[in-house]
Amino acid sequence: MPKIKRERTRYHARPIDSSHISNRPFSVQDNAVKKFSTSENTKPENLAEIKKDRRRQRHENWLNKLNQAYSKKKKTKTQISLNQIKDAIDIVHEDIVNADNSGVAPKLSKNSRKNLAIQEMIRFQNILKLNEFKSNPMAAIQEHLKNTLPQKDTTEKMDEGK
């Protein structure tokens, strides 16, 4: 047998109809404002096309940026004239010629250094034995240098003075 339902002794107050009352009392009424929806205009197919266009545009911008950098480098390369190259070659040639004249002596072997040291000692001992050196050492050294060092031409001395 089914149970008998008991009647309630207390009732809650009935809820007020909330269809005309808003949760935001200070907001604008719904009928006073126009509503726009953007979802109606764009379809999923259009979104894919727009994405491809944006991607293409970004790629083109990137290529333009690269082309600008390359064109700047090309401009700087083409600005060099043949006269400038000739001047640079002349300077390098002069440096090479000067380097050959004042070149560094090749490294000596152990035996050749030993022989040079022995010859220097013999020369020094011979100089000390000379009477001219004993009386006036500075005059003897000056005369020795005049006799042994190669004399430069007077034209070269004038060129160096300029």
PATIDO-396810 format. One line per field, with one value per atom (N, C-alpha, C): x, y, z; residue in one letter; atom name. Coordinates in nm, 2 decimals. Layout:
<rs>
xx: (X, ...)
yy: (Y, ...)
zz: (Z, ...)
residuo: (a, ...)
atomo: (CA, ...)
</rs>
This chain:
<rs>
xx: (0.08, 0.00, 0.09, 0.04, 0.12, 0.10, 0.21, 0.20, 0.12, 0.07, -0.01, 0.09, 0.07, 0.16, 0.11, 0.20, 0.16, 0.16, 0.07, 0.06, 0.16, 0.21, 0.31, 0.24, 0.31, 0.25, 0.30, 0.42, 0.48, 0.51, 0.48, 0.51, 0.62, 0.71, 0.80, 0.72, 0.78, 0.72, 0.75, 0.64, 0.66, 0.76, 0.85, 0.95, 0.88, 0.94, 0.89, 0.92, 0.84, 0.86, 0.98, 1.09, 1.21, 1.23, 1.13, 1.14, 1.16, 1.09, 1.10, 1.21, 1.27, 1.37, 1.51, 1.60, 1.73, 1.83, 1.93, 2.03, 2.12, 2.12, 2.20, 2.10, 2.07, 1.96, 2.00, 2.13, 2.17, 2.21, 2.19, 2.23, 2.12, 2.16, 2.07, 1.97, 1.85, 1.75, 1.79, 1.75, 1.79, 1.74, 1.62, 1.56, 1.62, 1.69, 1.75, 1.88, 1.94, 2.08, 2.07, 2.14, 2.15, 2.25, 2.23, 2.33, 2.38, 2.51, 2.58, 2.65, 2.64, 2.72, 2.81, 2.93, 3.03, 3.04, 2.98, 2.99, 2.91, 2.81, 2.73, 2.81, 2.89, 2.96, 3.08, 3.15, 3.26, 3.23, 3.27, 3.25, 3.38, 3.38, 3.51, 3.60, 3.54, 3.61, 3.68, 3.61, 3.67, 3.79, 3.78, 3.88, 4.01, 4.00, 4.12, 4.18, 4.10, 4.15, 4.22, 4.16, 4.22, 4.35, 4.36, 4.48, 4.59, 4.56, 4.66, 4.70, 4.61, 4.65, 4.74, 4.71, 4.80, 4.94, 4.94, 5.07, 5.15, 5.08, 5.15, 5.20, 5.13, 5.17, 5.29, 5.29, 5.41, 5.53, 5.52, 5.63, 5.68, 5.59, 5.63, 5.71, 5.66, 5.73, 5.87, 5.88, 6.01, 6.11, 6.06, 6.14, 6.18, 6.09, 6.12, 6.23, 6.23, 6.33, 6.47, 6.47, 6.59, 6.65, 6.56, 6.60, 6.66, 6.60, 6.66, 6.80, 6.82, 6.96, 7.06, 7.02, 7.11, 7.14, 7.03, 7.05, 7.15, 7.14, 7.24, 7.38, 7.40, 7.53, 7.58, 7.50, 7.54, 7.57, 7.50, 7.53, 7.67, 7.70, 7.83, 7.94, 7.92, 8.02, 8.05, 7.94, 7.96, 8.01, 8.02, 8.07, 8.22, 8.30, 8.44, 8.48, 8.56, 8.60, 8.74, 8.78, 8.90, 9.02, 9.00, 9.11, 9.15, 9.04, 9.07, 9.14, 9.11, 9.17, 9.32, 9.34, 9.48, 9.56, 9.51, 9.58, 9.61, 9.52, 9.54, 9.65, 9.65, 9.76, 9.89, 9.90, 10.03, 10.08, 9.99, 10.03, 10.09, 10.02, 10.07, 10.20, 10.21, 10.34, 10.46, 10.43, 10.54, 10.58, 10.48, 10.51, 10.59, 10.56, 10.64, 10.78, 10.80, 10.93, 11.01, 10.95, 11.02, 11.05, 10.96, 10.98, 11.10, 11.12, 11.23, 11.36, 11.36, 11.49, 11.53, 11.43, 11.46, 11.43, 11.43, 11.39, 11.47, 11.40, 11.46, 11.56, 11.67, 11.78, 11.72, 11.76, 11.71, 11.77, 11.70, 11.75, 11.88, 11.97, 12.10, 12.10, 12.18, 12.19, 12.28, 12.29, 12.37, 12.51, 12.56, 12.71, 12.74, 12.65, 12.68, 12.68, 12.59, 12.60, 12.73, 12.77, 12.89, 13.01, 13.02, 13.13, 13.12, 13.01, 13.00, 13.05, 13.01, 13.05, 13.21, 13.27, 13.41, 13.48, 13.43, 13.48, 13.47, 13.36, 13.34, 13.44, 13.47, 13.56, 13.70, 13.74, 13.87, 13.88, 13.78, 13.78, 13.80, 13.72, 13.72, 13.86, 13.92, 14.06, 14.16, 14.14, 14.23, 14.21, 14.09, 14.06, 14.13, 14.12, 14.17, 14.33, 14.39, 14.54, 14.58, 14.49, 14.53, 14.57, 14.68, 14.72, 14.62, 14.56, 14.46, 14.34, 14.30, 14.18, 14.22, 14.35, 14.39, 14.40, 14.44, 14.45, 14.32, 14.24, 14.11, 14.00, 13.93, 13.84, 13.73, 13.67, 13.55, 13.60, 13.71, 13.76, 13.78, 13.84, 13.87, 13.74, 13.63, 13.51, 13.44, 13.45, 13.39, 13.46, 13.59, 13.66, 13.63, 13.62, 13.58, 13.44, 13.35, 13.21, 13.21, 13.29, 13.30, 13.35, 13.45, 13.51, 13.42, 13.35, 13.28, 13.14, 13.06, 12.92, 12.91, 12.82, 12.80, 12.74, 12.80, 12.75, 12.63, 12.53, 12.41, 12.44, 12.37, 12.38, 12.32, 12.37, 12.32, 12.18, 12.13, 11.99, 11.90, 11.94, 11.85, 11.84, 11.95, 11.94, 11.85, 11.84, 11.75, 11.61, 11.58, 11.45, 11.40, 11.49, 11.45, 11.42, 11.48, 11.46, 11.33, 11.26, 11.13, 11.02)
yy: (-0.12, 0.00, 0.13, 0.22, 0.34, 0.42, 0.50, 0.58, 0.71, 0.76, 0.88, 1.00, 1.10, 1.22, 1.31, 1.36, 1.45, 1.59, 1.66, 1.80, 1.89, 1.99, 2.07, 2.17, 2.19, 2.29, 2.43, 2.44, 2.57, 2.59, 2.70, 2.73, 2.85, 2.83, 2.94, 3.05, 3.17, 3.28, 3.25, 3.28, 3.25, 3.35, 3.30, 3.39, 3.49, 3.61, 3.72, 3.69, 3.72, 3.70, 3.80, 3.74, 3.81, 3.85, 3.83, 3.85, 4.00, 4.09, 4.23, 4.30, 4.23, 4.29, 4.24, 4.33, 4.30, 4.28, 4.21, 4.19, 4.32, 4.39, 4.52, 4.63, 4.69, 4.79, 4.92, 4.95, 5.08, 5.06, 4.94, 4.92, 4.97, 4.98, 5.03, 4.92, 4.96, 4.86, 4.79, 4.67, 4.59, 4.64, 4.69, 4.74, 4.88, 4.95, 5.08, 5.07, 4.95, 4.93, 4.83, 4.87, 4.78, 4.68, 4.56, 4.45, 4.41, 4.39, 4.35, 4.22, 4.13, 4.00, 3.99, 3.96, 3.94, 3.79, 3.71, 3.56, 3.53, 3.61, 3.59, 3.61, 3.71, 3.75, 3.66, 3.60, 3.52, 3.37, 3.31, 3.16, 3.09, 2.97, 2.90, 2.90, 2.90, 2.90, 3.03, 3.14, 3.27, 3.29, 3.23, 3.24, 3.18, 3.07, 3.00, 3.09, 3.15, 3.23, 3.36, 3.41, 3.53, 3.49, 3.38, 3.33, 3.32, 3.26, 3.24, 3.38, 3.47, 3.61, 3.67, 3.66, 3.72, 3.66, 3.53, 3.46, 3.50, 3.51, 3.56, 3.70, 3.79, 3.92, 3.93, 3.85, 3.85, 3.80, 3.70, 3.65, 3.75, 3.83, 3.93, 4.04, 4.08, 4.18, 4.14, 4.01, 3.96, 3.96, 3.92, 3.92, 4.07, 4.16, 4.30, 4.35, 4.31, 4.35, 4.29, 4.17, 4.11, 4.18, 4.20, 4.27, 4.41, 4.48, 4.61, 4.60, 4.50, 4.48, 4.45, 4.36, 4.32, 4.43, 4.51, 4.63, 4.73, 4.75, 4.84, 4.79, 4.66, 4.61, 4.62, 4.60, 4.61, 4.75, 4.85, 4.99, 5.03, 4.98, 5.01, 4.94, 4.83, 4.76, 4.83, 4.89, 4.95, 5.09, 5.15, 5.28, 5.29, 5.18, 5.19, 5.21, 5.31, 5.33, 5.27, 5.27, 5.21, 5.29, 5.42, 5.50, 5.47, 5.44, 5.41, 5.27, 5.18, 5.05, 5.07, 5.15, 5.18, 5.24, 5.34, 5.40, 5.30, 5.21, 5.10, 5.01, 4.97, 4.89, 4.95, 5.08, 5.16, 5.16, 5.18, 5.19, 5.05, 4.94, 4.81, 4.78, 4.82, 4.80, 4.87, 5.00, 5.07, 5.00, 4.95, 4.88, 4.76, 4.69, 4.57, 4.60, 4.71, 4.75, 4.79, 4.87, 4.92, 4.80, 4.70, 4.59, 4.50, 4.49, 4.42, 4.48, 4.62, 4.69, 4.68, 4.68, 4.68, 4.54, 4.44, 4.31, 4.26, 4.17, 4.11, 4.00, 4.00, 3.90, 3.76, 3.66, 3.52, 3.47, 3.38, 3.33, 3.25, 3.27, 3.20, 3.07, 2.98, 2.85, 2.86, 2.76, 2.76, 2.78, 2.71, 2.72, 2.85, 2.91, 3.04, 3.15, 3.14, 3.23, 3.22, 3.10, 3.07, 3.14, 3.12, 3.17, 3.33, 3.39, 3.53, 3.58, 3.52, 3.56, 3.55, 3.45, 3.43, 3.55, 3.58, 3.69, 3.82, 3.84, 3.97, 3.98, 3.87, 3.87, 3.91, 3.84, 3.87, 4.02, 4.07, 4.21, 4.30, 4.28, 4.36, 4.36, 4.24, 4.23, 4.31, 4.30, 4.38, 4.53, 4.57, 4.71, 4.76, 4.68, 4.72, 4.74, 4.66, 4.67, 4.79, 4.86, 4.97, 5.09, 5.17, 5.29, 5.40, 5.41, 5.52, 5.50, 5.38, 5.36, 5.39, 5.36, 5.38, 5.53, 5.61, 5.76, 5.83, 5.80, 5.87, 5.77, 5.70, 5.59, 5.65, 5.76, 5.81, 5.85, 5.91, 5.94, 5.81, 5.71, 5.59, 5.52, 5.52, 5.46, 5.54, 5.67, 5.75, 5.72, 5.71, 5.68, 5.54, 5.45, 5.31, 5.31, 5.38, 5.38, 5.45, 5.55, 5.62, 5.52, 5.44, 5.35, 5.23, 5.18, 5.05, 5.07, 5.17, 5.18, 5.23, 5.18, 5.23, 5.37, 5.45, 5.59, 5.61, 5.68, 5.71, 5.82, 5.82, 5.93, 6.05, 6.17, 6.29, 6.32, 6.26, 6.28, 6.21, 6.09, 6.01, 6.09, 6.15, 6.23, 6.34, 6.41, 6.52, 6.47, 6.36, 6.30, 6.27, 6.22, 6.18, 6.30, 6.41, 6.53, 6.60, 6.57, 6.63, 6.58)
zz: (0.00, 0.00, 0.00, -0.07, -0.08, 0.05, 0.07, 0.19, 0.16, 0.27, 0.25, 0.27, 0.19, 0.20, 0.31, 0.38, 0.49, 0.43, 0.48, 0.43, 0.51, 0.45, 0.51, 0.61, 0.71, 0.81, 0.79, 0.73, 0.70, 0.56, 0.51, 0.37, 0.36, 0.26, 0.24, 0.16, 0.17, 0.09, -0.06, -0.14, -0.28, -0.34, -0.43, -0.49, -0.58, -0.59, -0.67, -0.81, -0.90, -1.04, -1.09, -1.13, -1.15, -1.30, -1.38, -1.52, -1.55, -1.47, -1.49, -1.40, -1.31, -1.22, -1.26, -1.27, -1.32, -1.20, -1.21, -1.11, -1.10, -1.20, -1.21, -1.21, -1.10, -1.10, -1.18, -1.20, -1.26, -1.41, -1.46, -1.60, -1.70, -1.82, -1.93, -1.96, -2.00, -2.03, -2.16, -2.17, -2.29, -2.42, -2.42, -2.55, -2.59, -2.50, -2.54, -2.61, -2.61, -2.67, -2.78, -2.89, -3.01, -2.98, -3.02, -3.01, -3.14, -3.15, -3.27, -3.24, -3.33, -3.32, -3.44, -3.41, -3.52, -3.56, -3.49, -3.52, -3.65, -3.68, -3.79, -3.92, -3.92, -4.05, -4.08, -3.98, -4.01, -4.00, -4.10, -4.11, -4.08, -4.05, -4.03, -4.15, -4.27, -4.39, -4.41, -4.38, -4.39, -4.29, -4.17, -4.07, -4.12, -4.19, -4.24, -4.35, -4.44, -4.54, -4.48, -4.38, -4.32, -4.25, -4.19, -4.13, -4.23, -4.35, -4.46, -4.51, -4.52, -4.57, -4.47, -4.34, -4.24, -4.25, -4.26, -4.27, -4.39, -4.50, -4.63, -4.61, -4.55, -4.52, -4.43, -4.33, -4.24, -4.31, -4.40, -4.48, -4.57, -4.64, -4.73, -4.66, -4.54, -4.46, -4.42, -4.39, -4.35, -4.47, -4.59, -4.71, -4.74, -4.73, -4.75, -4.66, -4.54, -4.44, -4.48, -4.52, -4.57, -4.69, -4.78, -4.91, -4.88, -4.78, -4.75, -4.70, -4.61, -4.55, -4.66, -4.75, -4.86, -4.96, -4.98, -5.08, -5.01, -4.88, -4.82, -4.83, -4.81, -4.83, -4.97, -5.07, -5.21, -5.24, -5.19, -5.21, -5.16, -5.04, -4.99, -5.07, -5.12, -5.20, -5.33, -5.39, -5.52, -5.51, -5.40, -5.38, -5.40, -5.39, -5.40, -5.55, -5.57, -5.71, -5.74, -5.86, -5.90, -5.85, -5.85, -5.80, -5.65, -5.57, -5.43, -5.42, -5.51, -5.51, -5.55, -5.65, -5.70, -5.59, -5.51, -5.40, -5.29, -5.27, -5.16, -5.21, -5.34, -5.39, -5.38, -5.41, -5.41, -5.26, -5.17, -5.03, -4.98, -5.02, -4.99, -5.05, -5.18, -5.25, -5.18, -5.14, -5.07, -4.94, -4.87, -4.74, -4.77, -4.88, -4.91, -4.94, -5.02, -5.06, -4.94, -4.85, -4.73, -4.64, -4.64, -4.55, -4.60, -4.73, -4.79, -4.76, -4.76, -4.73, -4.59, -4.50, -4.36, -4.30, -4.38, -4.33, -4.22, -4.15, -4.03, -4.08, -4.01, -4.05, -4.02, -4.10, -4.07, -3.94, -3.87, -3.75, -3.78, -3.69, -3.70, -3.63, -3.68, -3.62, -3.49, -3.42, -3.29, -3.32, -3.42, -3.46, -3.52, -3.60, -3.66, -3.55, -3.45, -3.34, -3.26, -3.24, -3.16, -3.24, -3.37, -3.45, -3.45, -3.45, -3.44, -3.31, -3.20, -3.07, -3.06, -3.11, -3.11, -3.19, -3.31, -3.39, -3.32, -3.25, -3.17, -3.06, -2.99, -2.88, -2.94, -3.05, -3.11, -3.15, -3.22, -3.26, -3.14, -3.03, -2.91, -2.85, -2.84, -2.79, -2.87, -3.00, -3.09, -3.08, -3.06, -3.04, -2.91, -2.81, -2.68, -2.68, -2.77, -2.79, -2.86, -2.94, -3.02, -2.94, -2.98, -2.91, -2.92, -3.04, -3.06, -2.97, -2.95, -2.86, -2.71, -2.68, -2.54, -2.51, -2.61, -2.59, -2.59, -2.70, -2.71, -2.76, -2.68, -2.72, -2.81, -2.78, -2.86, -3.00, -3.02, -3.15, -3.23, -3.17, -3.24, -3.28, -3.20, -3.23, -3.35, -3.35, -3.45, -3.59, -3.59, -3.71, -3.76, -3.67, -3.71, -3.77, -3.72, -3.77, -3.91, -3.93, -4.06, -4.17, -4.13, -4.23, -4.25, -4.16, -4.17, -4.22, -4.17, -4.21, -4.35, -4.43, -4.57, -4.57, -4.65, -4.66, -4.75, -4.70, -4.78, -4.88, -4.99, -5.08, -5.02, -5.07, -5.02, -5.06, -5.17, -5.22, -5.12, -5.08, -4.98, -4.85, -4.81, -4.68, -4.69, -4.81, -4.83, -4.83, -4.89, -4.90, -4.76, -4.67, -4.54, -4.45, -4.48, -4.41, -4.43, -4.54, -4.57, -4.49)
residuo: (m, m, m, p, p, p, k, k, k, i, i, i, k, k, k, r, r, r, e, e, e, r, r, r, t, t, t, r, r, r, y, y, y, h, h, h, a, a, a, r, r, r, p, p, p, i, i, i, d, d, d, s, s, s, s, s, s, h, h, h, i, i, i, s, s, s, n, n, n, r, r, r, p, p, p, f, f, f, s, s, s, v, v, v, q, q, q, d, d, d, n, n, n, a, a, a, v, v, v, k, k, k, k, k, k, f, f, f, s, s, s, t, t, t, s, s, s, e, e, e, n, n, n, t, t, t, k, k, k, p, p, p, e, e, e, n, n, n, l, l, l, a, a, a, e, e, e, i, i, i, k, k, k, k, k, k, d, d, d, r, r, r, r, r, r, r, r, r, q, q, q, r, r, r, h, h, h, e, e, e, n, n, n, w, w, w, l, l, l, n, n, n, k, k, k, l, l, l, n, n, n, q, q, q, a, a, a, y, y, y, s, s, s, k, k, k, k, k, k, k, k, k, k, k, k, t, t, t, k, k, k, t, t, t, q, q, q, i, i, i, s, s, s, l, l, l, n, n, n, q, q, q, i, i, i, k, k, k, d, d, d, a, a, a, i, i, i, d, d, d, i, i, i, v, v, v, h, h, h, e, e, e, d, d, d, i, i, i, v, v, v, n, n, n, a, a, a, d, d, d, n, n, n, s, s, s, g, g, g, v, v, v, a, a, a, p, p, p, k, k, k, l, l, l, s, s, s, k, k, k, n, n, n, s, s, s, r, r, r, k, k, k, n, n, n, l, l, l, a, a, a, i, i, i, q, q, q, e, e, e, m, m, m, i, i, i, r, r, r, f, f, f, q, q, q, n, n, n, i, i, i, l, l, l, k, k, k, l, l, l, n, n, n, e, e, e, f, f, f, k, k, k, s, s, s, n, n, n, p, p, p, m, m, m, a, a, a, a, a, a, i, i, i, q, q, q, e, e, e, h, h, h, l, l, l, k, k, k, n, n, n, t, t, t, l, l, l, p, p, p, q, q, q, k, k, k, d, d, d, t, t, t, t, t, t, e, e, e, k, k, k, m, m, m, d, d, d, e, e, e, g, g, g, k, k, k)
atomo: (N, CA, C, N, CA, C, N, CA, C, N, CA, C, N, CA, C, N, CA, C, N, CA, C, N, CA, C, N, CA, C, N, CA, C, N, CA, C, N, CA, C, N, CA, C, N, CA, C, N, CA, C, N, CA, C, N, CA, C, N, CA, C, N, CA, C, N, CA, C, N, CA, C, N, CA, C, N, CA, C, N, CA, C, N, CA, C, N, CA, C, N, CA, C, N, CA, C, N, CA, C, N, CA, C, N, CA, C, N, CA, C, N, CA, C, N, CA, C, N, CA, C, N, CA, C, N, CA, C, N, CA, C, N, CA, C, N, CA, C, N, CA, C, N, CA, C, N, CA, C, N, CA, C, N, CA, C, N, CA, C, N, CA, C, N, CA, C, N, CA, C, N, CA, C, N, CA, C, N, CA, C, N, CA, C, N, CA, C, N, CA, C, N, CA, C, N, CA, C, N, CA, C, N, CA, C, N, CA, C, N, CA, C, N, CA, C, N, CA, C, N, CA, C, N, CA, C, N, CA, C, N, CA, C, N, CA, C, N, CA, C, N, CA, C, N, CA, C, N, CA, C, N, CA, C, N, CA, C, N, CA, C, N, CA, C, N, CA, C, N, CA, C, N, CA, C, N, CA, C, N, CA, C, N, CA, C, N, CA, C, N, CA, C, N, CA, C, N, CA, C, N, CA, C, N, CA, C, N, CA, C, N, CA, C, N, CA, C, N, CA, C, N, CA, C, N, CA, C, N, CA, C, N, CA, C, N, CA, C, N, CA, C, N, CA, C, N, CA, C, N, CA, C, N, CA, C, N, CA, C, N, CA, C, N, CA, C, N, CA, C, N, CA, C, N, CA, C, N, CA, C, N, CA, C, N, CA, C, N, CA, C, N, CA, C, N, CA, C, N, CA, C, N, CA, C, N, CA, C, N, CA, C, N, CA, C, N, CA, C, N, CA, C, N, CA, C, N, CA, C, N, CA, C, N, CA, C, N, CA, C, N, CA, C, N, CA, C, N, CA, C, N, CA, C, N, CA, C, N, CA, C, N, CA, C, N, CA, C, N, CA, C, N, CA, C, N, CA, C, N, CA, C, N, CA, C, N, CA, C, N, CA, C, N, CA, C, N, CA, C, N, CA, C, N, CA, C, N, CA, C, N, CA, C, N, CA, C, N, CA, C, N, CA, C, N, CA, C, N, CA, C, N, CA, C, N, CA, C, N, CA, C, N, CA, C, N, CA, C, N, CA, C, N, CA, C, N, CA, C, N, CA, C, N, CA, C)
</rs>
